[in-house]
Amino acid sequence: MAPGSGSSTILVHHLGTLKTQIPLQEQKDSLDEYCSIRPGRNCTLPVLITTSVSCISAMAMHPKGDDTVIGGMDGRLNWYDMDNTIKPCKVFRYHDSGVRAVACHGRYPLFASVSDDATAKIFHCTVYNDYDKMPLIVPLKILRSHRKVETVGSILDCTFHPTQPWLFTSGADGVISAFSGLKVSMTTAEGCNKGVKSPLSLLHEICGKKGLTPMYELLTSQGQGVDSLFVYRLCIDSVVATGRGKSKKLAKQNAALNWLMMIVEQGNHRNWGISGQTPAEAKQFL
């Protein structure tokens, strides 16, 4: 995004075809939003969410794909369960100044936020497959390594290492910092993430390595509350599976699990990177 660039304010880049689109040919007002990519999803507008922050300055998707964290210039953080509500299910205010960036780790149950108050906050976050359970979010550490720069700010961006519990931050002072050893024991937290990936997360990781996009289609949506029923159809590389559940998240999880089980039953689990020497071991892994 480039606010103030006229018709080129928003550009959509297609990584597969290496082409760029300009969705807004006529742009009268400047935009100051924050964009993110939701891996493995079609480019549709499933829902509009409401936020309690004064101005959205940062956004990140949880690796499971159905939770989002948004940061604002008023120092607030909003956590959303996209399948269950359009309002934030948790609101935090741990920063004294505007939040500049947020990031979720792709492997460990961690997310971070950085701010103009010259601090980086590390949180433990566990997202449950049970749609009735709220996510578990616990503040862990406060990191300081940058100084404030007048009229510019302090820490401008952050990102996690793809496989290690390390955080990298960049500041207006021209310094890039690396923090290691962020994995803190959460044995006292009930139901903490043990590092086992959900079927949906595992499936998206496998598809990402092969350059494939899981295609989900909602077949059934009926009932409300405890009587709700959702059925999803999942198609990847001509292999089709379905899954049902009392929430969209649970139905997608079951569709992903059934798809992986079909690959194992076909004896192709090793070609798809599913752990296990034999089909029986692969099923136990799943």
C-alpha positions in Angstrom: 0.0 0.0 0.0 1.2 3.5 -0.8 -1.2 6.2 0.7 -1.4 9.3 -1.4 -0.4 7.6 -4.6 -3.7 8.2 -6.4 -5.0 5.2 -8.4 -1.9 3.2 -7.3 -2.7 3.5 -3.6 -3.4 -0.3 -3.5 -1.6 -2.9 -5.6 -2.5 -6.6 -5.6 0.5 -8.8 -6.5 -0.2 -12.4 -7.7 2.9 -14.4 -6.7 2.0 -17.4 -9.0 1.7 -15.4 -12.2 4.1 -12.6 -11.3 1.5 -10.0 -12.3 0.1 -6.9 -10.5 -3.4 -5.5 -10.5 -4.7 -2.1 -9.6 -8.1 -2.7 -8.0 -9.0 1.0 -7.4 -8.7 2.9 -10.6 -10.2 6.0 -9.1 -9.2 6.8 -5.5 -10.5 10.1 -4.1 -9.5 9.6 -0.4 -6.2 8.5 0.9 -6.0 5.2 2.7 -4.0 4.5 5.8 -4.7 0.8 6.5 -2.6 -2.3 7.1 -2.8 -5.3 4.7 -1.9 -8.9 5.3 -2.1 -12.2 3.5 -4.3 -15.1 4.6 -2.4 -18.2 3.2 -4.3 -20.8 1.2 -7.6 -18.8 1.0 -9.6 -17.5 -2.0 -9.6 -13.8 -2.6 -13.1 -13.1 -1.3 -14.6 -10.8 1.3 -16.1 -13.2 3.9 -16.7 -10.7 6.7 -16.2 -7.1 7.8 -15.0 -6.8 11.4 -15.3 -4.0 13.9 -12.4 -2.8 16.0 -11.9 -0.8 19.2 -8.6 0.9 18.1 -8.6 4.5 17.0 -6.5 3.8 13.9 -5.4 0.4 12.6 -1.6 0.4 12.3 -0.7 -3.3 12.2 -2.2 -6.7 11.5 -1.1 -10.3 11.5 -2.8 -13.7 11.0 -2.3 -16.6 13.3 -0.8 -19.6 11.4 -4.0 -21.7 11.8 -5.7 -19.1 9.6 -8.8 -18.3 11.5 -7.5 -15.8 14.2 -6.2 -12.3 13.7 -4.5 -9.8 15.9 -4.8 -6.0 15.1 -2.7 -3.2 16.6 -3.7 0.5 16.8 -2.0 3.9 17.2 -3.7 4.2 20.6 -1.6 1.3 21.9 -4.4 -1.3 21.9 -4.3 -4.8 20.6 -7.4 -6.6 19.4 -7.6 -10.4 19.0 -10.3 -11.8 16.7 -11.7 -15.3 16.2 -12.8 -14.8 12.6 -15.2 -17.7 12.5 -17.2 -16.9 15.6 -17.5 -13.1 15.9 -16.9 -9.8 14.0 -16.0 -8.1 17.3 -12.7 -8.6 19.2 -12.8 -11.5 21.6 -9.9 -10.0 23.6 -8.7 -6.4 24.0 -5.3 -5.6 25.5 -3.5 -2.3 26.2 0.1 -3.1 27.2 1.7 -0.2 25.2 1.9 3.5 26.1 2.2 4.6 22.5 1.1 3.5 19.1 1.6 -0.1 18.0 3.8 -0.2 14.9 3.8 -4.0 14.1 2.6 -7.3 15.3 3.8 -10.8 14.3 2.7 -14.4 15.0 5.2 -17.3 15.0 4.6 -20.0 12.5 5.7 -22.8 14.7 5.7 -21.8 18.4 2.7 -20.4 20.3 4.1 -16.9 20.3 3.1 -13.5 19.1 4.8 -10.1 19.5 3.9 -6.5 19.3 6.3 -3.5 19.0 5.5 0.2 19.7 6.7 3.7 19.7 7.2 3.4 23.5 10.5 1.6 22.6 9.3 -1.8 23.8 8.6 -5.2 22.2 6.1 -7.3 24.1 6.1 -11.1 23.8 2.9 -13.1 24.4 2.1 -16.8 24.6 -1.0 -17.6 22.5 -2.8 -20.9 22.2 -5.7 -21.3 19.8 -7.9 -24.3 20.4 -9.7 -26.5 17.9 -12.7 -26.5 20.3 -14.9 -23.7 19.1 -16.3 -23.1 22.6 -12.8 -22.3 24.0 -11.4 -18.8 23.9 -7.8 -18.5 22.9 -5.3 -18.5 25.8 -3.1 -15.3 25.7 -0.5 -14.6 28.4 2.1 -11.8 28.4 5.6 -13.2 28.8 8.4 -10.7 28.3 9.2 -7.0 27.7 12.2 -6.4 25.4 14.1 -3.1 25.1 16.9 -2.4 22.8 15.9 0.7 20.7 15.8 4.4 21.5 13.1 6.9 20.5 13.8 9.2 17.6 11.9 12.5 17.6 9.0 12.8 15.1 9.7 9.3 13.8 9.1 6.8 16.6 11.0 3.9 18.0 10.5 0.3 16.9 9.1 0.2 13.4 8.8 -3.5 12.6 9.3 -7.0 13.9 9.3 -10.5 12.5 9.9 -14.0 13.9 12.5 -16.5 12.7 10.6 -19.2 10.7 11.8 -22.2 12.8 13.4 -20.8 16.0 11.9 -18.8 18.9 13.8 -15.7 17.8 12.4 -12.2 17.3 14.0 -9.5 15.0 13.1 -5.9 15.4 14.1 -2.8 13.4 14.0 0.7 14.8 14.0 4.3 13.7 17.5 4.6 15.3 18.9 2.5 12.4 19.4 -0.6 14.6 18.2 -4.2 13.9 18.0 -6.3 17.0 17.8 -10.1 17.4 16.3 -11.7 20.6 16.7 -15.4 21.2 15.4 -17.7 24.0 11.8 -16.5 23.8 10.3 -19.9 24.4 9.1 -19.8 28.0 7.6 -22.8 29.8 3.9 -22.6 30.1 3.4 -25.7 32.3 1.3 -23.7 34.7 -1.1 -22.7 31.9 -4.0 -25.1 31.4 -4.3 -26.5 28.0 -1.1 -24.9 26.6 0.1 -25.7 23.1 2.4 -28.7 23.2 3.9 -28.0 19.7 1.5 -30.4 17.9 0.2 -28.9 14.8 -3.4 -29.1 13.9 -4.5 -30.9 10.7 -5.3 -27.6 9.1 -2.0 -26.0 10.0 -0.1 -29.1 8.8 -2.0 -29.2 5.5 -1.3 -25.5 4.8 2.4 -26.1 5.5 2.5 -29.0 3.2 0.7 -27.2 0.4 2.9 -24.1 0.9 6.0 -26.3 0.2 4.4 -27.7 -3.0 3.1 -24.4 -4.2 -0.6 -25.6 -4.0 -3.6 -23.7 -2.7 -6.3 -25.6 -0.7 -9.7 -24.9 -2.2 -12.6 -24.8 0.4 -16.2 -24.8 -0.5 -19.0 -24.4 2.0 -21.6 -27.0 1.2 -23.9 -26.8 4.2 -24.7 -24.1 6.8 -27.7 -24.7 9.0 -28.9 -24.2 12.5 -27.7 -21.7 15.2 -25.7 -22.0 18.4 -25.3 -25.6 19.7 -27.5 -26.9 16.8 -25.2 -25.4 14.1 -23.9 -27.6 11.4 -21.3 -26.7 8.7 -20.0 -29.0 6.0 -16.9 -28.0 3.9 -15.5 -29.6 0.7 -11.8 -29.5 0.3 -10.0 -30.1 -3.0 -6.2 -30.2 -3.5 -4.5 -31.6 -6.6 -7.7 -33.4 -7.6 -8.1 -35.1 -4.2 -11.4 -34.3 -2.6 -12.5 -34.7 1.0 -15.3 -33.3 3.2 -15.6 -32.4 6.9 -18.4 -31.3 9.2 -18.6 -29.6 12.5 -20.5 -27.2 14.8 -18.4 -24.3 13.6 -16.7 -23.3 10.3 -13.3 -23.8 12.0 -14.1 -27.3 13.2 -15.5 -28.3 9.8 -12.4 -27.1 8.1 -10.2 -28.9 10.6 -12.1 -32.2 9.9 -12.0 -31.7 6.2 -8.2 -31.2 6.4 -7.8 -34.3 8.6 -10.0 -36.4 6.3 -7.9 -35.2 3.3 -4.6 -36.1 5.0 -6.1 -39.5 5.9 -7.0 -40.2 2.3 -3.4 -39.4 1.3 -2.2 -41.9 3.9 -4.6 -44.6 2.8 -3.4 -44.2 -0.8 0.2 -44.8 0.4 1.4 -41.4 -0.7 2.1 -39.9 2.7 5.8 -39.8 2.3 5.5 -38.0 -1.0 3.5 -35.3 0.8 5.9 -35.0 3.7 3.6 -36.6 6.3 5.8 -38.2 9.1 5.7 -42.0 9.4 7.5 -44.9 7.8 4.3 -46.8 7.4 0.6 -45.8 6.9 -0.1 -46.9 10.4 2.6 -44.6 11.8 1.4 -41.8 9.6 -2.2 -42.2 11.0 -0.9 -42.2 14.5 1.1 -39.0 13.8 -2.1 -37.3 12.5 
